[in-house]
């Protein structure tokens, strides 16, 4: 298995390839490569896991830089899961947020992962989509 490196900036990311990999791994929410790039550009902090020059994991944080942050877009390519990659990305991102509440929304099958990483359930999370999803 190749060694994994972590990068905290957007330089050298192949957004076309990443979008295709997300789609192939059933983790695609419909963003174009340009929309995915813009999402990451507009984030407080980002982290990518790289193996053999290819993105095999990603995560990002939104923050008001005072007391609240939101963790989004956490993904590790299926063949690389259960090796601590997502946990390392979380660790690197969360060190940016001393004193902040960090929120996330996740599917039932990943709740245990986030609990192992120190998160706990907050009932009554709610969401609303304004207009149509991704303006389509």
C-alpha positions in Angstrom: 0.0 0.0 0.0 1.4 3.4 -0.9 2.3 5.9 1.8 -0.3 8.6 2.6 0.5 12.3 2.8 -1.8 15.1 3.9 -2.0 18.5 2.4 -3.9 21.5 3.7 -4.1 23.6 0.5 -5.8 23.4 -2.9 -2.6 23.4 -5.0 -2.4 20.6 -7.5 -5.8 19.1 -6.9 -7.3 17.6 -10.1 -10.9 18.5 -9.6 -12.1 16.5 -12.6 -10.4 13.3 -11.4 -11.7 13.9 -7.8 -15.2 14.4 -9.0 -15.0 11.2 -11.1 -13.6 9.3 -8.2 -16.4 10.6 -5.9 -19.0 9.5 -8.5 -17.4 6.1 -8.9 -17.3 5.6 -5.1 -21.0 6.6 -4.7 -20.1 9.8 -2.8 -21.2 12.3 -5.4 -23.8 14.9 -4.5 -24.0 16.3 -8.0 -21.5 19.1 -7.9 -19.5 19.8 -11.0 -15.7 19.9 -10.7 -15.9 23.7 -10.6 -18.5 23.7 -7.9 -16.5 21.2 -5.8 -13.4 23.4 -6.2 -15.5 26.5 -5.2 -16.8 24.7 -2.1 -13.3 24.0 -1.0 -12.0 27.5 -1.9 -14.8 29.0 0.3 -13.9 26.9 3.3 -12.1 27.9 6.5 -9.8 24.9 6.4 -9.3 21.9 4.1 -7.4 18.6 4.2 -6.7 16.1 1.4 -5.2 12.6 1.8 -2.9 11.8 -1.1 -1.6 8.4 -2.3 0.6 8.1 -5.4 -0.2 11.7 -6.4 -4.0 11.0 -6.3 -6.6 12.3 -3.8 -7.9 9.4 -1.8 -9.5 11.4 1.0 -10.9 14.9 1.6 -12.6 16.9 4.3 -13.3 20.6 5.0 -14.5 23.0 7.7 -16.7 26.0 7.6 -16.2 28.4 10.6 -17.3 31.8 11.9 -13.8 31.9 13.6 -15.4 32.6 17.0 -17.4 29.7 18.4 -19.1 27.6 15.7 -17.8 25.4 12.9 -19.3 22.8 10.6 -17.5 19.7 9.3 -18.4 18.7 5.8 -17.4 16.6 2.8 -15.5 13.9 4.8 -14.6 11.1 2.4 -12.0 8.4 2.1 -12.0 6.2 -1.1 -13.5 2.8 -0.3 -10.3 0.8 -0.8 -8.5 3.0 1.7 -11.1 3.0 4.5 -10.4 1.6 8.0 -6.8 2.7 8.0 -7.1 5.9 10.1 -7.0 8.3 7.1 -10.3 10.1 7.9 -9.4 10.2 11.6 -6.1 11.9 10.7 -7.8 14.4 8.4 -10.2 15.2 11.3 -7.4 15.6 13.7 -5.5 18.0 11.4 -8.6 20.1 10.8 -9.9 20.2 14.3 -6.6 21.5 15.7 -7.5 24.7 13.8 -10.6 25.3 16.1 -9.7 25.6 19.8 -12.8 26.6 21.8 -15.3 26.1 18.9 -18.4 23.9 18.8 -18.0 21.6 15.7 -21.1 20.3 14.2 -21.7 17.7 11.4 -24.5 15.7 9.8 -23.8 12.1 8.9 -25.5 8.9 7.7 -26.3 6.2 10.2 -23.5 3.9 8.9 -20.8 6.4 10.0 -22.1 7.5 13.4 -19.8 5.0 15.2 -16.8 6.5 13.4 -17.5 10.0 14.6 -18.3 8.8 18.1 -14.8 7.1 18.2 -13.4 10.6 17.2 -15.1 12.3 20.1 -18.4 13.5 18.6 -21.7 12.9 20.3 -25.3 13.1 19.0 -27.2 16.3 19.2 -30.9 15.6 18.7 -33.1 17.8 16.6 -30.6 18.7 13.9 -32.6 20.3 11.1 -32.1 21.4 7.5 -33.8 23.4 4.7 -32.9 23.6 1.1 -33.6 27.1 -0.4 -34.7 26.9 -4.0 -33.5 23.8 -5.8 -30.5 21.7 -4.8 -27.4 23.2 -6.4 -29.6 25.6 -8.4 -30.6 22.9 -10.8 
